[in-house]
Amino acid sequence: MRKLGIVLAALTVCLTTPSLAQTPGVTPTEIRLGQSMPYSGNGSAYASVGKAMLAYFEKLNKEQGGTNGRQVKLISLDDGFSPPKTVEVTRKLVEQDDVLAIFGTLGTAPNTAIHRYLNTKKVPQLLVTSGATKWADPKNFPYTMPGMASYQTEGKIYARYLLQKSPNAKIAVLMQNDDFGRDYLEGFKQALGAKAATMIVATQTYELTDPTIDSQIAALKASGADAFYSIALGKFSTQAIRRVREIDWQVKDFIVPTSTTSIKGILAPAGLQNAAGIVTSSSTKSVADPQWNADPGMQTYMAFLKQYLPGADPADSSMVTGYNSAIIMSEILRRCGNNLSRENVMAQVASIKNMKLDMLLPGIEVSLAPDDFRTYKTLNMMRFDGERWNLFGDAITE
């Protein structure tokens, strides 16, 4: 009878306690996450996103013992910004390294290549470092959530800016020929409305495999446009900024996406003097803006960089993206407690409300819902003066 009681008691524990052995990527002492990053290739200017994520989890493990008593291990592999390589390393992370979730993988094309695979296997694809609209589609892809503002949201804000400042502008568009470029242009056209047909006078595309975009820039200048909307990434952003100045294209309005804000990675290689006057938007504070010098959140971030990324350039804004996403990821894991099933991870994603982050601009918070996985919905316009980014106007919500 005593043995029967012991067996029943053990069975009760098994039935009421989540089984770590059945939860991929979770042991009594560790949580394993995986990602791919462009540590080489055309997107290598954004490698600092992954470096900041790795550094944040190092901080979390060292200073707080990880999350709920478990160390968080992020396995970050190089995909060279090549979708086939992204598929290869992601399959390794899921099927060999047995990670709980894929976190922060960078780029629209790389994430597109693994989107359906991860959702079919019910592996969370969290805080995607891309603003493609399709990442926030919980009805059809319930295991994917974005870590950036929607490209369409950005595009709409830029169109509204032009309609107010230069309502008669003749706009030339350079567009990466994939979902990244199409999303930005779609939001832009939606906000221009009927005027899109007359205001947009020329559009050129480029492929990630193109060596340069010199011919596209020349064709856009020849259109007679006086406004330039450059929907470009990485080295192509640098090339566009530099080439516009080299051929003396006198554009009155030069708009770039938020992914082009890194002073070290994008603007400096183009020549800071060449970048003067370009405008973009942001949800985050700029390290180079002196108004934040005494801000507690900025001071916390700068202390983080000093201790955990001592060789990094604080002006590299891509690190802020990685830092913010890592904080949100750690909060999702914290909310899971000891129930680290993939299903509960996604349930906790949808429970985040009014979350404030040290590096978000005032008035911008993270709020999610079961039917709304959009991480950021509010942005503020800013302009580069040759040395730093300066905010102007009020924050705009889609």
C-alpha positions in Angstrom: 0.0 0.0 0.0 2.9 2.3 0.9 4.5 1.7 -2.5 1.2 2.4 -4.3 1.0 5.7 -2.5 4.5 6.7 -3.6 3.6 5.8 -7.2 0.4 7.8 -7.1 2.2 10.8 -5.6 4.9 10.6 -8.3 2.2 10.4 -11.0 0.4 13.4 -9.6 3.6 15.4 -9.7 4.2 14.4 -13.3 0.7 15.4 -14.3 0.7 18.8 -12.6 4.3 19.9 -13.3 5.4 21.0 -16.8 7.9 18.5 -18.2 11.2 20.2 -19.0 12.2 17.1 -21.0 9.4 17.8 -23.4 10.1 21.5 -23.8 12.7 22.1 -26.5 15.6 24.3 -25.5 14.8 24.2 -21.8 16.7 22.5 -18.9 16.5 23.1 -15.2 19.5 25.5 -15.6 19.3 26.9 -19.2 17.0 28.4 -21.9 18.4 28.1 -25.4 17.4 30.6 -28.1 18.7 30.8 -31.7 19.2 33.3 -34.4 21.0 34.1 -37.6 22.7 37.4 -38.3 24.7 38.9 -41.2 28.1 38.8 -39.6 29.3 38.8 -43.2 27.9 39.7 -46.6 25.8 42.7 -47.8 24.0 43.1 -44.5 27.1 43.1 -42.3 26.6 46.7 -41.3 23.8 45.4 -39.1 25.9 42.8 -37.3 25.9 45.0 -34.3 22.2 44.1 -33.7 23.2 40.6 -32.9 26.3 41.7 -30.9 24.1 43.9 -28.7 21.6 41.0 -28.1 24.4 38.6 -27.1 25.8 41.3 -24.8 22.5 41.9 -23.1 22.0 38.3 -22.3 25.5 38.2 -20.9 24.5 41.1 -18.6 21.2 39.3 -17.7 23.0 36.1 -16.8 25.8 37.8 -14.9 23.8 40.4 -12.9 20.4 38.6 -12.5 21.3 35.0 -12.8 19.3 34.8 -16.0 15.6 34.5 -16.0 13.7 32.7 -13.2 16.9 30.9 -12.2 17.8 29.8 -15.7 20.7 31.1 -17.8 19.7 32.4 -21.2 21.9 31.1 -24.0 21.6 32.8 -27.4 23.2 30.8 -30.2 23.9 33.4 -32.9 25.1 32.1 -36.3 26.2 33.9 -39.5 23.9 33.6 -42.5 25.7 36.2 -44.7 22.3 37.8 -45.3 21.7 35.0 -47.7 18.2 33.3 -47.5 19.4 29.8 -48.4 22.1 30.1 -45.7 19.4 31.3 -43.2 17.4 28.2 -43.9 20.4 26.0 -43.4 21.4 27.6 -40.0 17.8 27.8 -38.8 17.2 24.1 -39.4 20.4 23.4 -37.5 19.3 25.6 -34.6 15.8 23.9 -34.4 16.7 20.3 -35.3 20.2 19.9 -33.8 20.6 22.6 -31.2 17.0 22.1 -30.1 16.3 25.8 -29.3 13.1 27.0 -27.7 12.6 29.8 -30.2 14.2 31.7 -33.0 14.8 35.3 -31.8 15.8 38.5 -33.6 16.9 37.0 -37.0 17.6 40.0 -39.2 16.3 40.9 -42.6 13.1 40.6 -44.6 14.4 38.0 -47.2 16.1 35.8 -44.6 13.0 35.7 -42.4 10.7 35.1 -45.3 12.8 32.0 -46.1 12.1 30.5 -42.7 8.6 32.0 -42.0 6.4 29.0 -43.0 8.9 26.4 -41.8 8.9 27.8 -38.2 5.1 28.2 -38.1 4.6 24.7 -39.4 6.8 23.3 -36.7 5.2 25.7 -34.1 8.6 27.2 -33.2 8.3 30.9 -32.1 9.9 33.4 -34.5 10.2 36.3 -32.1 11.1 40.0 -32.5 12.0 39.6 -36.1 14.5 42.4 -37.0 12.5 43.5 -40.0 9.5 45.7 -40.4 7.6 43.7 -43.1 3.9 43.9 -42.5 3.5 40.2 -42.8 5.3 39.5 -39.5 2.3 40.8 -37.6 -0.3 38.3 -38.8 -1.3 36.2 -35.8 -4.3 34.8 -37.5 -2.3 33.1 -40.3 1.2 32.9 -38.7 0.5 32.6 -34.9 4.2 31.9 -34.1 5.7 35.0 -35.6 6.0 38.6 -34.1 8.0 41.6 -35.4 10.6 43.5 -33.5 10.4 46.7 -35.5 7.8 49.2 -36.6 6.0 48.2 -39.8 7.5 49.4 -43.0 4.1 50.4 -44.2 3.6 52.5 -41.0 6.9 54.3 -41.8 6.0 54.8 -45.4 2.7 56.4 -44.5 4.5 58.8 -42.1 7.0 59.9 -44.8 4.2 60.5 -47.2 2.4 62.7 -44.7 5.6 64.6 -44.1 6.0 65.3 -47.8 2.4 66.3 -48.3 2.7 68.9 -45.6 6.2 70.2 -46.4 6.3 69.8 -50.2 2.9 69.1 -51.6 4.0 69.6 -55.2 7.2 67.5 -54.9 8.3 65.3 -57.8 9.4 62.1 -56.1 11.9 59.6 -57.3 12.0 56.2 -55.6 14.8 53.7 -55.2 13.5 50.4 -54.0 15.1 47.1 -52.9 13.3 44.5 -55.1 11.7 42.4 -52.4 9.1 42.5 -49.6 11.2 45.2 -47.8 11.0 47.6 -50.7 7.4 46.8 -51.7 6.0 47.3 -48.1 7.6 50.7 -47.8 6.4 51.8 -51.2 2.8 50.5 -50.5 2.5 52.4 -47.3 3.9 55.5 -49.0 1.4 55.3 -51.9 -1.5 54.6 -49.5 -0.9 57.9 -47.6 -0.3 59.9 -50.8 -3.6 58.6 -52.0 -4.7 59.9 -55.5 -1.6 62.2 -55.6 0.7 59.2 -55.8 0.1 58.9 -59.6 1.4 62.4 -60.2 3.9 63.0 -57.4 5.9 59.8 -58.0 7.7 60.5 -61.3 10.2 57.6 -61.4 11.0 54.3 -59.7 14.1 52.2 -59.9 14.8 48.8 -58.2 18.0 47.0 -57.2 18.8 43.4 -56.3 20.8 42.3 -53.3 23.3 40.8 -55.7 23.9 44.1 -57.6 27.5 45.4 -57.1 26.4 49.1 -57.3 23.3 51.3 -57.8 25.0 54.0 -59.8 22.9 53.5 -63.0 19.7 53.6 -61.0 20.6 56.9 -59.3 21.5 58.4 -62.6 18.2 57.4 -64.1 16.3 58.8 -61.1 18.1 62.1 -61.4 17.3 62.3 -65.1 13.6 62.1 -64.3 13.7 65.7 -63.0 12.7 64.7 -59.5 13.4 67.1 -56.6 12.6 64.6 -53.8 14.3 61.3 -53.3 12.8 58.4 -51.3 15.6 55.8 -50.9 14.3 52.5 -49.7 17.7 50.9 -49.4 19.6 48.7 -46.9 23.2 48.3 -45.9 25.9 49.2 -48.5 23.2 50.3 -50.9 22.1 53.0 -48.4 25.6 54.2 -48.2 26.0 54.1 -52.0 22.8 56.0 -52.5 23.7 58.8 -50.1 27.2 59.2 -51.5 26.2 59.0 -55.2 23.4 61.6 -54.9 26.0 64.1 -53.8 28.7 62.9 -56.2 26.5 63.6 -59.3 25.2 66.9 -57.7 21.6 65.9 -57.7 19.9 68.8 -55.9 17.1 67.1 -54.1 15.1 69.3 -51.6 13.8 66.3 -49.7 15.9 63.1 -49.1 14.1 60.4 -47.1 15.6 57.2 -45.9 14.2 54.4 -43.7 15.0 53.9 -40.0 17.4 51.1 -41.0 19.7 53.8 -42.4 20.2 55.7 -39.2 23.6 54.1 -38.1 26.2 56.9 -38.2 29.1 54.4 -38.0 27.7 51.7 -40.2 25.9 53.7 -42.9 26.4 57.4 -42.8 30.2 57.6 -42.1 31.1 55.4 -45.0 29.0 57.6 -47.2 30.6 60.8 -45.8 28.9 62.6 -43.0 28.8 65.8 -45.1 27.0 63.9 -47.8 24.3 62.7 -45.3 23.5 66.2 -44.0 19.9 67.0 -44.5 18.5 63.5 -44.9 15.4 62.7 -42.9 13.9 59.6 -41.4 11.9 58.5 -38.4 12.6 56.8 -35.1 11.1 55.3 -32.0 14.3 55.5 -30.0 16.6 58.1 -28.4 19.8 59.0 -30.2 23.1 58.6 -28.3 24.4 61.6 -30.3 21.6 63.9 -29.2 22.8 65.9 -26.1 19.2 66.4 -24.9 19.4 62.8 -23.5 22.8 63.1 -21.7 21.2 63.3 -18.3 18.3 60.9 -19.1 18.3 57.9 -16.7 17.5 55.5 -19.5 20.3 56.8 -21.7 22.7 56.6 -18.8 21.7 52.9 -18.1 22.3 52.1 -21.8 25.7 53.9 -21.9 26.8 52.0 -18.8 25.7 48.7 -20.5 27.8 49.5 -23.6 30.8 50.5 -21.5 30.8 47.2 -19.6 29.5 44.7 -22.1 30.5 46.1 -25.5 33.6 48.2 -24.7 34.9 48.3 -28.2 31.6 49.4 -29.8 30.8 52.9 -31.2 27.9 54.3 -29.1 26.7 56.2 -32.2 25.8 52.9 -33.9 22.0 53.0 -33.6 21.6 49.4 -34.7 22.8 48.3 -31.2 19.7 50.0 -29.7 17.5 47.8 -31.8 19.2 44.7 -30.5 19.2 46.0 -26.9 15.5 46.8 -26.9 14.5 43.5 -28.5 16.6 41.5 -26.0 14.9 43.3 -23.1 11.5 42.4 -24.5 12.6 38.8 -25.1 13.8 38.5 -21.5 10.4 39.9 -20.3 8.5 37.3 -22.3 10.6 34.6 -20.7 10.2 36.0 -17.3 6.4 36.0 -17.7 6.5 32.4 -18.7 7.8 31.4 -15.2 8.3 27.6 -15.2 5.8 27.0 -18.0 8.2 27.4 -21.0 6.2 25.6 -23.5 6.2 27.2 -27.0 2.4 27.8 -26.7 2.8 29.7 -23.4 5.7 31.7 -24.9 3.3 33.0 -27.6 0.5 33.6 -25.0 2.9 35.8 -23.0 3.8 37.7 -26.1 0.2 38.8 -26.5 0.0 39.8 -22.8 2.5 42.7 -22.9 0.8 46.1 -22.3 2.3 49.6 -22.0 5.9 48.3 -21.6 8.4 51.2 -21.3 12.0 50.7 -22.4 15.0 52.9 -21.4 15.8 53.8 -25.0 12.3 54.5 -26.4 11.3 58.1 -27.0 8.8 59.6 -24.5 5.2 58.6 -25.3 6.3 55.4 -27.1 5.5 52.0 -25.5 5.2 48.4 -26.4 1.6 47.0 -26.3 0.5 43.7 -27.9 -2.7 41.7 -28.1 -3.8 38.3 -29.4 -4.9 39.9 -32.6 -2.2 42.6 -32.8 1.4 41.7 -32.8 2.7 45.1 -33.9 5.5 46.0 -31.5 5.8 49.7 -32.3 3.0 51.9 -33.8 4.4 55.4 -33.0 7.4 57.2 -34.6 9.0 60.6 -34.5 10.6 62.4 -37.5 14.3 63.4 -37.3 16.9 65.0 -39.5 20.7 64.5 -39.8 22.7 67.7 -39.5 26.1 66.3 -40.5 27.0 65.2 -37.0 23.9 63.9 -35.3 20.2 63.2 -35.7 17.8 65.9 -34.4 14.1 65.2 -33.7 11.5 67.5 -35.0 7.7 67.7 -34.9 5.4 65.6 -32.7 5.4 61.8 -32.4 3.0 60.3 -35.0 0.9 57.2 -34.5 -0.4 55.3 -37.4 
